[in-house]
């Protein structure tokens, strides 16, 4: 259908909604009612974004994910004032739901159950509208601030918005924790950590990131990746990496290409792409570099990334690779500590794992042999 706005719902949306519902009701019926309220509220909110984007000639699609929804506009870039309205209409549609519920509650509804449901619906939409307009990324309020800043700060708008987002995330997390609303407080802390991580990565910002053409090419490639059209994406990624040379887009394109090669088992290709830009990589990409560095026998690289990768992915495989790399360089103490970490996962056959030749240099050490007693 030509005018159809596609909506995709991830299972995590209903799981999160059910958790919120149960925390607020402690009953099955109450949980189901809360799930319904959250579903309607979030969907209408996203339609506020999507219908406005469609009015301005874009092709939006909606995804309902854990902790909320996303409206993803596709098509030509729109002017900043139009983008401002697209962002604003989400909270406004939510406020409209609050207003409708408020009007209905003015009627003499005698059924206490219906009044209670309408009251909850009214509160949820007012509360969510208020929260969503806070100047915090990725909330709509943060996006509105970013659009305003972009009108006079240009390429510096994102960084300024992120600093503001970080401050407000912390300021709002504290009172929610003090009020005992730990879930909401934790969400604001997550927003703060996201701002810090994005600011860290923006230290790599370059002139190539300001190019609309580079941004459009990256979006085009991301669409190909979503559709699993990797063969088409590879040459486009190569060209974009060569064109940009440095910056966020360069790093993202490099990470995408390395991930494709890693999934194909082409470890040397992935290593050659990621190793030169290690300091700019996301944690996920650093874990890929960790794994491929082991395969190409750059054990010093594995050792340097072992802590970061284990924090990101606490798996026995990460621990074993760290233990083996330390064994190769004859760091007995560290190798034993990593083997103990691997053993702590349970159901780990260290006898078989340590038959690898990497452990030959420490095999006769007493500390090593004590692991099997």
C-alpha positions, 0 to 999 in steps of 0.5 A: 500500500502506497500510504502505509507506514510499516510498523515492526514490533520487537519482542523486547517491547512487550517484555519491557512493558510487562515488567513495568506493568507488573512493577506497578500492579503486581497482578496479571490483569494489571500487567496486561492493562499496563501493556495495552496502555504502553502499546497505545501510547508509544505507537501514537507517539511514534505516529506523531513523528511518522505522519509529520515526516510523511507530510514533508515527503519522507518515507518513515517506518516505525519500530517498537523496541525495549524501552520505547519506539523509533521512527526511522525516516527515509528519503531526502534530507529536510530543512531544520524547521521541518525536522524540529516539527517532526521531533516535536509532534511525537510528544504532542500526540502523547499530550493529545492522548492525555487531553482526550483521557482528561476530557473523558474523565469529566463525564459521569463514568460510574464504573470505578475500573474504567475510571482507574484505567483512564486515570492511569492512561492519562497519567502515563501520557502526561508523565511520558510527555514531560520526561520525553521533552527533557533535553537529554539524548536520545529523548525527543527533548534532546533531539529538539535541542540538537536541531536548535543548536545545529541552526547556529552551531553547525557541526558543533551542535552534536557535541554541545547537545551531548554535554547538556544531555550528560548534565541533565541525565545525572541531575534527573537520575539522582532525585529518582534514586532518592525517591526509590524509583530505581528503574527510572533512575537507572534509565537516566544513568544509562543515558548519561553513560551513552552520552559519555561514550558518544562524546569519547567517540566524537573526539574522532570527528573530522571534516569528512563527517560534515559531508551530507554526501558521506552521510547519505552513502553511510545510510545507504550502506546501512540499509544494505546491511539490514537487508543482508546484502553484504556483497553489494555493501563491501565495495561501497564500504571500501570506497567510503573508507578510502574517501573519508580517511579519518573521522566517525564515518570512516570508523563506522564504515571500517567497523562494518566492513571488518564485521563482514570479514570476521563473520566470513572467517577472513580474520586477517582482513578484519585485523588489517582494517581494525588494528590501525584505528584501534583507539577509535573503535567501539567496545564491540569492534574492539572485541572483534579485534581481540578475537582476530588478533588471536587468530593472526597471533598478535598476542600482545594485542590480545593481552592489551584488549583482554580486559576491555573485551572481558568486560564487554563479553564475559565468556569462557572463550575470551578468558581462554584466549587471554590465558593462552596469549599470556602463556605465549609471552611466558607471563605465568601469573596472568595466564593462571589467573585467566585460566582460573577465571575460565574454570569459574564458569563451570563445566569447562574442560581445562584438560582439553583446552590447555592441550593447545601448544600456546600453553607449552611454555608453562605446562610444567609449572607447579601453579599450572599443574595445580589447576587440575588437582 
